[in-house]
Amino acid sequence: MRMTMRMTAVLLLGVLVLIVAGPARGQDSVDVRPERTVAADVATSSSRSTHATLEGWASRRRRQMLDQHHAYGNQFYDRGVFRHITPQTDREYAIDMATYQFSPVQDYAWGRVDTGMRLRMGSIVRAKWAMLAEMKHDAPLADDHSLRVDAVLQQDGRAQRAFLEFSYRWDVAARHRVGVRHTVTQYKPDFDASIFYRYSTEHLGTARLEMTMLDPYNNFVFDVLGVHEQDDPYKKSYSTQPYLAQLSLASPEHYPLRGEVRVGWQPQGTLVVQSQTDPSRRYRDRTRAHYLGALVEYNFDAMTAGLVYQRDQTFLDREGLREGVASDYWNRQRMHRGGGFLIGSWWRLRGEAWAFVGDYRDRQRGTHFGLSTINDPLDWTAPRQRYRVRLSYIPEPTGVYGAVEYLALKRDLNDAAADRVARQWTKNWYRLGPSNYRTTVMLGYRFGSGAVVLGLNYDLDGDITFTNRSHNRFDNGFFRFSLEW
């Protein structure tokens, strides 16, 4: 433990010195560098201080709200639309995802790519990867008209989905854009249709409003066309059609002070579920959900400092309507966190420090829990803290990339509610060692149109394997790749 603390202190001190002492961007050591390779920045970031964004975070929540059928437990899952914890997410899943996912700075670089792909995959158990592949292509149709295709393949503890979305955009004027989007998945009732409007100026920034009707063809498929009981044993009909309103605001990038706000709000939708083989099995779900993210950052030439707040919450009221379903309960899940970051660069070195504090809360009340994954009332709050320190060597525009990172996820699960969660719900949410610590070493290569990175994790919290009861210091590996064409 003392050696771990020394390593952490040395790495943290080195990053802070780099951030504070790095030269201004206008100095010769920075000016002589060639322009950045944006696609390579998606997988490795840049050696210069850059912007962060919550666009990737908001997009993942939007995708979970739109495509619930292919998420874990499909539309009937009752522990939250955003699936923060499922039976397939063990106690190290959160730190695994924090290690493997692209950072908010890399999300910003991805937003600047019009046509390309990015992939991240990392080990979660001996026989499985957690994988996310994203591809997009923006094709001009004519002056002021364009077509965009977005494709996502996700296989992890939250979802098993192949998600496709087509977008048409019309640039009505210099500041105004309008368009439509439509999703395509294997399950026809889960299609979604959107319209959007975007306003952008050099001095004010960008505002974007989007309205999405969730599952607009559901009632037509089930009530008009009809679905055979062998294809779907339950008939699902909306008595109140759900929709999702999304708003994003971003200030201009050329000012030192920059901010973002991203909001998604789904008011109550009401779904009536009827068994096609047992008339007595009928119940009603009332659901709501929202997410909110805010970011503010200030760029001091070679250093960027910022603050972040993120929150999402889901609501479910489930009521049995006939004698075959006695359930009568409601539950609420909320995840929120706040924190800050510092990013600094000097020469080809880059230092990053991120810190977040927050908690996950799950509450449940009612009289009958027959269709719930937890068969008792519940009021469980799991405080958590997350810290990341990274030091990178980044050649520009191309060359060998290397980085070392320390990541800590501190959690408190020691209460009776956590015992019930582990016993009834997740099965893999072990109380043993709820906090996780690791050091990661990354090696990669930046080429003209992208980058590739391999990472290996070294365990610092002394996990004991369940096969031979010995300490296992190898803590999984991962792979990142980005490409632009």
Secondary structure, 3 states (H helix, E strand, C coil): CHHHHHHHHHHHHHHHHHHHHCCCCCCHHHHCCCCCCHHHHHHHCCCCCCCCCCHHHHHHHHHHHHCCCCECCHHHCCCCCCCCCCCCCCCCHHHHHHHHCCCHHHHHHHHCCCCEEEEEEEEEECCEEEEEEEEEEEEEEECCEEEEEEEEEEECCCEEEEEEEEEEEEECCCCEEEEEEEEECCCHHHCEEEEEEEEEECCCEEEEEEEEEECCCHHHHHHHHCCCCCCCCEEEEEEECCEEEEEEEECCCCCCEEEEEEEEEEEEEEEEEEECCCCCCEEEEEEEEEEEEEEEEEEECCEEEEEEEEEEEEEEEEEECCCCCCCEEEEEEEEEEEEEEEEEEECCEEEEEEEEEEEEEEEEEEEECCCCCCCCCEEEEEEEEEEEEEEEECCCCCEEEEEEEEEEEEECCCCHHHHHHHHHHHCCCCCCCCCEEEEEEEEEEEECCEEEEEEEEEECCCCECCCCCCECCEEEEEEEEEEEC
